[in-house]
Amino acid sequence: MTVESGASLLLVGCGKMGGAMLDGWLAAGTASRVVVVDRAGLPPSLAGDARVTLASGADSLPDGFVPDVVVLAVKPQVMEDALPSYRSLVRPGTVFLSIAAGKTIAYFERLLGEGAVVVRSMPNTPAAIGRGMTVAVPNSRVSAAQRALSDRLLRAVGDVAWVEDEGLLDPVTAVSGSGPAYVFFLVEAMAKAGEAAGLPADLALRLARATVSGAGALLDASPQEAADLRKAVTSPNGTTQAALDVLMADDGLQPVMTAAIAAATRRSRELAG
C-alpha cells in the first residue's frame, strides 16, 4: 500500500467522530476498504456501500483481512475492555491510530504489546462537520509512510498538526480539545449580557450566535492575524474600544482564560496518569 492508494482500514467505533471520519475517507477515496466494528451498526447512508463491511467484533473480521490502519474511535472508558482483543493485529505494517482523549501511547503499548505501532491524536468536535483541529504524536515505531497515511486520514475532518513531545497533548486538549465549549459559553455570555442591556432574549441569542460564527468564518478566511482583525473593527474612543477596555484590563478576559487553560491542562494530566 502506498500513501497515494486507498488504504485498508479497521474502524473500531462509528459514533459521531468515527462516522464523520469515515464519510471523509470515502468521499476523498482515502480508503479502498473499511471494516467497521460498532454495536449500533452502520449509518443508513452507508447501506449498500461495497467498500464498507460491518463486523460484530475482533473475532468476526473477514477472513484474511489485514488492515493498514486500525482507527480506535470508541469512548475512552470502554477502551480497556475493547483493545486487548485486537492484539492479534499488531505487526510492523499496521498502525493503531487513536482519537481517544486522555489515553497515552504507553497505555496502548501496554494493552497491545510493546511492538505496537501507535499514533495518538486529539481531535475536537468541529471534526463532525469537517472543520476540526487535530494534533497527533507518533511512537518510535511509526514509519514515515505510516505517519503520512495517518495525516491523510485525520485531514478528512479538518486541519492537522504534529508534535514529537507527547506531553504537549495536555495543553492541546485544554486549548483545542475543550476549546469549542469555551466558544459556546462565549455565545451564552454575550446573549445574557445583551438581554441585560435590554434586548429580547431570542434576539440577543440570535445576535450572539451569528456574530461568533460569522467572526470565526471571517478569521478562517482572512490571512490577517486575530489581533489585526480586532484592531480593524476598533475605532478610537468608540463602542468597541469601550468594551475592550473592560475585556483587556489586567483583571479581564486574559487572566481568566489563562487560568482556565491551566486548569484543563492539569486535569488532562491527571486523567492520563
ABEGO torsion letter per residue (X at the ends): XBAABBBBBBBBEBBAAAAAAAAAAAAAGABABBBBBBAAEBBAAABGBAABBBBAEAAABBBGBBBABBBBABBAAAAAAAAAAAAAABBAABBBBBABBGBBAAAAAAAAEAABBBBBBBBBAAAAAGABBBBBBBBAABBAAAAAAAAAAAAAAEBBBBBABAAAAAAAAAAAAAAAAAAAAAAAAAAAAAAAAGBBAAAAAAAAAAAAAAAAAAAAABABBAAAAAAAABBBGBAAAAAAAAAABAABAAAAAAAAAAAAAAAAAAAAX
